[in-house]
Amino acid sequence: MRRTHDQLAADQNKPAPPVVTADLSEKTLILIGANAGLGFEAAKHFASMNPARLVLTARDEAKGKMALAQIQEDTGYTKAELWIIDLANFSSVIAFADKAERELDRLDILIENAGMMTYEYEEAEGWERTLHTNNLGPGLLAIRMIPKMVETARRYSAHPRVVVVASDTHYWTKIEKDVIGSAGILATLSNKEYCTQEVMYHRYHDTKLLNVLFARALQVHVRSSPAMITVCAVNPGLCVSGLLTRLPSDAEEAQAILKDRDEFAFTTEEGSRQLVYGAVGSLDDEEKIRGKYIQMSEVTEESDFAISEDGKIVEGKVWEEMLEIFGDIDPKVTEVAKVYLTKP
Ligand SMILES: NC(=O)c1ccc[n+]([C@@H]2O[C@H](COP(=O)([O-])OP(=O)(O)OC[C@H]3O[C@@H](n4cnc5c(N)ncnc54)[C@H](OP(=O)(O)O)[C@@H]3O)[C@@H](O)[C@H]2O)c1
């Protein structure tokens, strides 16, 4: 599907779909990036549904504690836990996954919400920082959490979910042919010489496209048990949050986004309803949302590029590259791949 600016504006000018609710009294949730923006508002929605365990994350402990106190004050829910994770640091992601493996009895819902947007090239552990934060860190975490989710499905006859927070910016980019044909798509996208200013202007969009493709790939590869785990990508819509505060005032693209924000952005509370929909919407029909992209609480066709032959090639290659990259830094990933993930 194509998505024009007018379609975006039309959706943004509609009332945000209402929040869905569910009985979470026996469920365990992990919500990544809960100290601010969409994650903070989604955390309050989930807290109001009284989950058995609600693991909220921040990368900064002080910010996390402040958010936790506010969530408790606003909802009366006292069981939320603060765990620390920095997605741009593989050791931090691995430590978090190890802790979840050890300390959680079950995992019903993982919401991969945290993310960043910048137009500046910066590295984190040798990777372009946006790619590391929005794709590599979340990818590693999701794969490491699969065994716990499969175990949850088996032991409790549950239908665990992974929710990847994507964006409609994924409609406005594609991965170029020379990148697709290169030895490594992720390595090329991360390469400093490749990341010219022009490339960095759509880098965030690229990472959100990779989010959509990752959700699809993970759904396809969860070994012979696709019925047990649901993976979906959600678009919260354009919302007023901290995400847009690092945009340079002299870039035309940034100015266009900021103008839209001022004209028709949702609040973070409104946008957070899409995170909640991904987690507990369509409970009577898991199949409907498996591997799908959701916006305005409806399954919506992904971008023309995402569903094109090239899109499918990128989906498959990036999946393989991720397994290799993650396997090199975390032997448990290789084990997960062997036991739980398979070729389609
Ligand atoms: N706002 C929008 O219009 C919009 C539209 C579509 C999609 N989205 C997506 O929604 C998600 C949330 O964005 P938001 O709008 O709520 O932005 P936000 O207000 O900037 O919140 C981003 C969250 O991600 C965390 N984060 C950033 N880098 C991190 C890292 N390296 N490790 C762990 N956590 C990190 C932030 O923590 P700190 O507070 O420590 O920075 C914060 O908790 C993102 O995936 C974004 O792409 C947003």
The ligand as an SDF file (V2000), in Angstrom:
LIG
                    3D

 48 52  0  0  0  0  0  0  0  0999 V2000
    6.0290    9.9180   18.6260 N   0  0  0  0  0  0  0  0  0  0  0  0
    5.6470    9.5750   17.3950 C   0  0  0  0  0  0  0  0  0  0  0  0
    5.0890   10.3830   16.6340 O   0  0  0  0  0  0  0  0  0  0  0  0
    5.8520    8.1620   16.9100 C   0  0  0  0  0  0  0  0  0  0  0  0
    5.2230    7.7710   15.7230 C   0  0  0  0  0  0  0  0  0  0  0  0
    5.4140    6.4660   15.2720 C   0  0  0  0  0  0  0  0  0  0  0  0
    6.1980    5.6000   16.0040 C   0  0  0  0  0  0  0  0  0  0  0  0
    6.7910    6.0040   17.1550 N   0  0  0  0  0  0  0  0  0  0  0  0
    7.6190    5.0320   17.8910 C   0  0  0  0  0  0  0  0  0  0  0  0
    7.1690    4.9510   19.2230 O   0  0  0  0  0  0  0  0  0  0  0  0
    8.2210    4.5100   20.0700 C   0  0  0  0  0  0  0  0  0  0  0  0
    8.2840    5.3890   21.3050 C   0  0  0  0  0  0  0  0  0  0  0  0
    8.5880    6.7050   20.9010 O   0  0  0  0  0  0  0  0  0  0  0  0
    8.0800    7.9930   21.6810 P   0  0  0  0  0  0  0  0  0  0  0  0
    7.4020    8.8440   20.6760 O   0  0  0  0  0  0  0  0  0  0  0  0
    7.3690    7.6350   22.9230 O   0  0  0  0  0  0  0  0  0  0  0  0
    9.4890    8.6820   21.9940 O   0  0  0  0  0  0  0  0  0  0  0  0
   10.1320    9.2170   23.3540 P   0  0  0  0  0  0  0  0  0  0  0  0
    9.1700   10.0600   24.0930 O   0  0  0  0  0  0  0  0  0  0  0  0
   11.4300    9.8220   22.9300 O   0  0  0  0  0  0  0  0  0  0  0  0
   10.4010    7.8870   24.1810 O   0  0  0  0  0  0  0  0  0  0  0  0
   11.3560    6.9880   23.7340 C   0  0  0  0  0  0  0  0  0  0  0  0
   11.6460    5.9650   24.7990 C   0  0  0  0  0  0  0  0  0  0  0  0
   12.6940    5.1080   24.3110 O   0  0  0  0  0  0  0  0  0  0  0  0
   13.7530    5.1220   25.2550 C   0  0  0  0  0  0  0  0  0  0  0  0
   15.0450    4.8960   24.6260 N   0  0  0  0  0  0  0  0  0  0  0  0
   15.6910    5.6710   23.7280 C   0  0  0  0  0  0  0  0  0  0  0  0
   16.8950    5.1360   23.4570 N   0  0  0  0  0  0  0  0  0  0  0  0
   16.9990    4.0020   24.1840 C   0  0  0  0  0  0  0  0  0  0  0  0
   18.0020    3.0250   24.3520 C   0  0  0  0  0  0  0  0  0  0  0  0
   19.1650    3.0900   23.7290 N   0  0  0  0  0  0  0  0  0  0  0  0
   17.7560    1.9900   25.1780 N   0  0  0  0  0  0  0  0  0  0  0  0
   16.5890    1.8970   25.8520 C   0  0  0  0  0  0  0  0  0  0  0  0
   15.6230    2.8060   25.7620 N   0  0  0  0  0  0  0  0  0  0  0  0
   15.8240    3.8470   24.9350 C   0  0  0  0  0  0  0  0  0  0  0  0
   13.6790    6.4940   25.8910 C   0  0  0  0  0  0  0  0  0  0  0  0
   14.4350    6.5350   27.0780 O   0  0  0  0  0  0  0  0  0  0  0  0
   15.1300    7.9460   27.5370 P   0  0  0  0  0  0  0  0  0  0  0  0
   14.0430    8.7320   28.1840 O   0  0  0  0  0  0  0  0  0  0  0  0
   16.2020    7.5250   28.4720 O   0  0  0  0  0  0  0  0  0  0  0  0
   15.6520    8.6020   26.3030 O   0  0  0  0  0  0  0  0  0  0  0  0
   12.1670    6.5870   26.0900 C   0  0  0  0  0  0  0  0  0  0  0  0
   11.7730    5.8120   27.1780 O   0  0  0  0  0  0  0  0  0  0  0  0
    9.4840    4.5500   19.2110 C   0  0  0  0  0  0  0  0  0  0  0  0
    9.7760    3.2480   18.7660 O   0  0  0  0  0  0  0  0  0  0  0  0
    9.0780    5.4040   18.0230 C   0  0  0  0  0  0  0  0  0  0  0  0
    9.8090    5.0870   16.8710 O   0  0  0  0  0  0  0  0  0  0  0  0
    6.6370    7.2650   17.6350 C   0  0  0  0  0  0  0  0  0  0  0  0
  1  2  1  0
  2  3  2  0
  2  4  1  0
  4  5  1  0
  4 48  2  0
  5  6  2  0
  6  7  1  0
  7  8  2  0
  8  9  1  0
  8 48  1  0
  9 10  1  0
  9 46  1  0
 10 11  1  0
 11 12  1  0
 11 44  1  0
 12 13  1  0
 13 14  1  0
 14 15  2  0
 14 16  1  0
 14 17  1  0
 17 18  1  0
 18 19  2  0
 18 20  1  0
 18 21  1  0
 21 22  1  0
 22 23  1  0
 23 24  1  0
 23 42  1  0
 24 25  1  0
 25 26  1  0
 25 36  1  0
 26 27  1  0
 26 35  1  0
 27 28  2  0
 28 29  1  0
 29 30  1  0
 29 35  2  0
 30 31  1  0
 30 32  2  0
 32 33  1  0
 33 34  2  0
 34 35  1  0
 36 37  1  0
 36 42  1  0
 37 38  1  0
 38 39  2  0
 38 40  1  0
 38 41  1  0
 42 43  1  0
 44 45  1  0
 44 46  1  0
 46 47  1  0
M  CHG  2   8   1  16  -1
M  END
$$$$
